Amino acid sequence: MKLSLQELIHELDNEIKKYIEGFDANVHPYDIAELLLELREYDEKIYLQELAKFPEELKALVMIELPRHCHEEIVEHFTPNELADLTNNLDTDDAAELIRNIEDVDEDVAEEVLQSLAHEDRQNIESLISYGDYEAGSYMQTELFSAFIDEEVGDSIRRLKRQKAKKEVDSVYQVYVITRENEFLGSIPLEDLILLGPNVNYEELVEEGINTISVNVLDDIHDVVEVASNYDMGVIPVVDSKGKLLGRITSDDIYDIIEERATGQLYNLAGVNDEAEQEESLLHIGKHRAFWLAINLFTAIAASIVIGLFDTTLQSLVALAVLMPIVASMGGNAGTQTLTVTVRQMALGEINSDDAKKTIKKEVYLSLMNGTIFAVAMGIIAWIWFSMPMLGVVIGASMIINLISAGFFGSLIPLLLQKADIDPAVGSSVLLTTVTDIVGFFSFLGLASIILI
């Protein structure tokens, strides 16, 4: 049941009160952002007024949770100095994300916000936003807890307590052991420190063996996700080319990347732009969808031209028109299966262009196996249905040809796109559907012309 405007404002005030006073640990800035978005549907002006009333820290955290299409009105509503104050209440990775969002709306305002920050904060954020969109550095948080190799555990824990009291670090799960020159040596779970005596030196722990896994600041973020997944790491240290510790990538960012990648693949396979879908303008969304629809139209015309080549054959035997959709549908579905599996395995790093021959061979064999089974079944059905044994032979042979081509091109197309540095998910389904339709119609009607007419 949808809340009224007054009920929504009352609910929002209650959630904010719970969050600030700590009555309910389950209240998260995300929940407050969702209520704000509902309020925005009623009245954009009231929504911005309510957002402006939030305490600075909560306001900053909620703004990060809001979708991109809300950022333009936020940039217009708040001054650069106010936005700078909000940035100061965020961890460096979230602060960098906020600056990027502002930059997407107005580069001049983003520059003003940066200039309003303290020198050290500005340097940190400028460093983070200088990395490429898919580089590990752009997702990195510079706040972390580290300990020197010649330091005792007790001293480091007392230092951590002071840092936590000043809110200099949060969500500490690991202590990163470094040299005095900031060279990363390894990480130790914070819970392990509880079991150690305060006089234990970190050098002893390093000698016993600790987790030394890290990622380079320039690594592709999807490779970072693979490291996190393969080694069950919720937080990953980030180093430069000299092995010096720069920051860490936390689990919330890793989850966001996984979700973005999965969503992007689903959208791309359907020929839809994931960023465009977040826009409010129907015209803008429609424009991006229309691009692939236009390509699909031309490919459908190509398939229709193939059918037109055999118009005499179709007029001679109506049964062909009845069975044509079956051939096309089976090829399309088989191709989609192959395409989905191939794109997914490529995204997970399980296959690449070097495995092309092996991948294609496997999919062709699978298609041949399934094609033979369903060809025999459909051949018998067509024979009984139309009392024409040779019609069963034609549709059976055509189905084998089309399913083999579906397996071949369903694996080949994404591999070729990857080799050309194009996202394999983008438009693959449109290209594959064209191939299976043309091959299916041409083989079915061509064989019918030779054997039946």
N, C-alpha and C positions, 0 to 999 in steps of 0.2 A: 504494500500500500504506500502510495507516494505521500510524503509529508507536505503539509502546507508551508508557506513561507515562514510564518511565525514559529511553527513547530521545528522547522529546519534550523532556524537561528538559535532556538532554545537548545536543541540537540548539539549544535556546534559549540555553544558556550559551555555546555556540560562536559563535552569531550576535552575541550581546552583546559577546563578546570581540573579534570582528572589527570591530564598529562602533566600540568604544571605542579600540582600538589602531590603527585605520585600515588594517587588512590588506586589506580588500576594500571598495572605494568603492561597490560595487553593493548593499551591505547598507543597507537603509533602515528607519526606524522602522515603516513599514507592514508590512514582512516580519516584524519582531519581534512586532508586534500580531497578525498572522495566526497565528503560532505560539502566542501567548498564548491566543487564542480556541480553538484546538484543545485546549490544556491545560485551559481552562475547562470543556470538555465532559466531561473526565475527573473533575475535582475543582475546584469553585469556590474552596475554601479554599486549596488549593495554588497555584492561579492568582493569588490575591490576595497570597499570601506571596511568590511569585516576583516579582510586580510591585513589591512593597515593597522588594525587594533592589536594584532598578535604581538606577544613579546618577541624581541629581536631574534633570539635563537630559534624559537619555534617557527617564526615567519620564514627564516632562511631554510629550515629543514622541510617545511611544507612546500615552498617554492620549487625545490629540487624534485619533489614528487609530482608536481603538476606537468601535464603533457606540453609538448613544444608549442602547440598552437595558442597556448595561454601566455606565452612569454612576451609577445608583442605588446599587449595591453598592460602588462606589468612594467615593462620598460618605459612605457608612456606615462604610467601613473606615479612611479617613484623617481626621485632625483638621483643623479649619479652618486652623490654622497650617501644617500639612504641605501642604495644598492651596495656601496662599498662597505657600509656597516653590516649589512647582511652577509657579505662575503667573509668578513672577519669571524663570523660565528660558525663557519663551516670548516670541515677538514679540507686539506689542500686538494684532494681529488674532486670533492664536491664543489669547492670554490672554483676550480678550473672549469668544471662542467658548467657552472652558472655563468662564468665569463664567456665561454663559448656560445652558450644560448643567447646571451645579450649581444654578442658579436654577430650572430646570425640575423638579428633584428636590426641593429645599428652599430656599426664598427666605431663610430665616433663616441657614442655613449660608453661602449666597452673600454675604449682608451681612457676616457675620463674616470671611469670606475677604477681602473688600474692605477692611474696617477694619484687617486685619493687614498690608496693603500700605503701602509708603512713600507719602507724601502725593502726590508727583508721579505715581507709577505709578497710584495709585487714581484720580486726576483723569482721566488718559488713558483708563483702562478704562471709568470711569463715563461719559465722553463718548461712547465708541464704543458701549456697550450702550444708550445713550439713543436712538440712531437706530432707525427702523423696520426691520422684518425685510427689506424689499426696498429700502431706501435704501443708496446707495453707501457712506455713512459707516459702516455696520455691518460692511462687509467691508474697511475701510481699515486699513492698517498705517502707524503714525506714524513708524517708523524709515525714514529715507531719507538720501540724500546730496545736499546742495545746495551751491551756490556763489554768492557775491555777484557782481553784475554788474561791480563795480569791482575784483574779485579777479583775480589772475593764476593761470593754469592750474597752474603749478608749486606754488604755495602750497596750492591746493585738493587736489592729489594727495598732498602730504605730510600734509595733514590727514586725508585718507581712509585713509592707511596707519595713522595713529594710531588712528582709529576702528575699523578692522578689527582691530588688535592688541588693543584693549579689548573686541572683540565687540559694539560699539555698533550696527553695521550689518552686514547680510549680503545676499547675492544682489544686489549693486549692478550694474545694467546701464545706468543713466542718471545723469547729473548734472543736477539741476534748478537752473536759473539764476533767482535771485530778487533783488529789491531789498533794501535794508537794512530796509525795512518788511515784508518777507516776501511781497511781491507776486510771483506767479508770472509769469515772462517766457517760459519755454520749456525744452525738455529737449534734451540732447545725448548721443548714445550714448557710453558710457565708452571704447569702442575708438577713437573719433575723437580723444580727448584724447591718446592715445599718439602720434598723428601730429603733434601740435602742439608747438611750442616752449614751454618752461616760462615764458617771459616774455610769452606771448600773453595779452592781457586778454579777459575774457569779453564785455566790451562790444563788442569787434570782431566776435566770433562772432555776437552778437545782431543786429548791423547787417547781417551777411552773410545772415542768415536761418536760423532754427532751428525745430524742431517746437514749435508753441504749443498743440497739442491737449491738452485737459484735460476733466474732468467735474466737475459740481457735487456737493457732498457729499450733497445731497438728491435727486439723480437716481435714477430707478428702476434697480436693478442690471441688469435685462435690457437697458436702453438702454446701459448701460456695456459690456455684452458685445457689443452691436452696434457700438459705437465701436471696441472692441478688434479685432473681426473685420474691419470695413470698412477700418481703417487699419493692419492687421497689427501691432498693438502688444501686446507681452507684458506690459508694465507701464504703468499709466495714472495720471498725477498727479491728485490730488483737491484742489479749491479750494472756498472758501466763496463767498458771494454777492458779496463785495468783491474776489474774485480772489486772496485770500491762500492760499498753499500749506499744506494741512493734512496730507497724507499721500499714499499711493499704494496702488493695488490691484494685486496681483501675479498672475502667470500661474496659480499653483496655485489661487487662489480663482476665477479666471475659468473654469478647466477644471471645477472643482467645480460652479459655477453652471450651466454648459452641461450637465453630466451630470445634475444634479438636475432641470433643466427637462425634458430629454429623458425621464428616467425618470418624472417626474411626469405628463407628457402621456400616456405609454403606459399608466400605471396608471389615470389619470382616464378615458381613452377606454374602458377596460374596466370602469369603475365601481368601481375599487379605490383605497383610500386609501394613498398611498405611505408616510406616516409610520406608519400602523397596521401595515403589513407588516413593519416593523422590530421590532415588539414580539415578545416571546417567548410571551405568553399567547395560546393558541389561541382562547380565548373572546373576547378583545379584537379579534383579527383577524377572527374570524367575525362579530362584531357589525357591523363596518364593511362587510364584504362583503354581509351580509344586507340592508342598507338598499337597495342597488341591485337585489339579487335580488328583494326584495319589490316594488319599483317595476316590475321586469320582469315579475313574475307578474301584476300588475294590467293591464299593457299587453297581455300575452299573452291575458288573459281578454277584453280589448276586441276583439282580433283574432278570438278564438273566437266572440264574440257576432255579429260580422259574418258569419262562416261560417254560424252558426246561422240567420241570416235567410234563407239560401238552401238550407235542408235539403231542401226538396222538389225543387229543381233538381238537387242532388247525387244524390238517390235516383233521379232519372229518367235520369241519364247518368253512369255510373261513370267514364268517361274524364276527367271534370272533376277528380275526386279524385286521379287519377294525375298530372295536369298542374299542379295547384295549387302544389306545392312549387317547381316550376321558376319560376313567376311571382314568388313570394315571394323565392326565392334570388337571382334576377337583380336584383331591385330592391334587396335588402339589400346585395349586393356592390357594385353601382353607387353606392349611397348612401355606403357605407364609403369607397370611393375618393375621392369628392367631399369627404366630411367630413375625411378624413386630410389631403388636399392643402390644404384651406381652413384647418384648424387649424394646420398646419405653417407656412403662409405668414403667418398672423396672428402666430404666435410669433416669426417672423423679422422682423416689421415690414414685410413686403412688401405686405400689404393691411390696411385698417382699415374702420371703418364707413362712411367717406366713399366707399370703392370698392365699396360693397354692390351697387349696380345693375350695374356692370360685371362683378363677380365672378359674380353670380347669372346674368346673361345668358350669360356664357361657359360656365358649367356646364350650363345648360339646353340650349344649342346642342350641346354635346358629348354630352349624354344623348340628345338627339333623333337625332343622327347614329348613335350606337351602338345606340340603341333600334330604329331603322329597320332596320339591318343584321341584328340578331339576331331581330327580329320576323319578317322575311321568312324567315330560316333556320328558326326554330322553327315558323312557320306551315306551311312545306313538310313538315317532319318530322312534325307533328301530322296533317297531311292524309294522308301516306303511312301513318303508324302506325295510325290509326283509320279510314282510308278515308272521312273526313268533311272536305270542302273548307271548309265554314263553321266547323268547329272550329279550323282553321288560321287563319281570319280573326279569330276571337274571341281566341285566345291571342296572335296577333300584335298586335292593337289594344291588348289589355290590357298587353302587355309595353312597348309604346311609352308608354302612359299612366304606367305604374309607373316606368319609367326616367327619364322627364321629371320626375316628382314627386320621385324620388330625387336628381336633380341640383339641383332647386329647393330642397328642404328640407335637403339635405346641405350646401349653402352658406348657406342662410338661418338655420338653427338656431344655428350658432356665432356668426354676426354679431349675432343678436338677444341671445345670452347675453353677448357682449362689451359691447353697448350697455347691458345691465342690470348691468354691472360684476361679472359672474360668469365664472369661468374657462371659456372655450369648450370645453375638453376634458372638463369634468366632466359626465358623464351624457349628452353629445350622442348617443352611439351608441345608448343605450337609447331615447331619444326618436325618433331617426331610424328605428330598426328598427320601432317601433310604427307610424309613418306609412307606411313602405313596405309593411308587412304588410297594414294596413287598406286602403290604396289598391289594392294588388295584388289582394287577395281580392275587394274590392267591385267593382272594374272587371271582373275576370275572370268572376266569378259573375253579376254584373249583366248584362254583355253576353251571357253564355250564356243567361240567362233570357229576354232580349229576342229573340235571334237563333235559338237552337237549340230552345227549349222551346215 
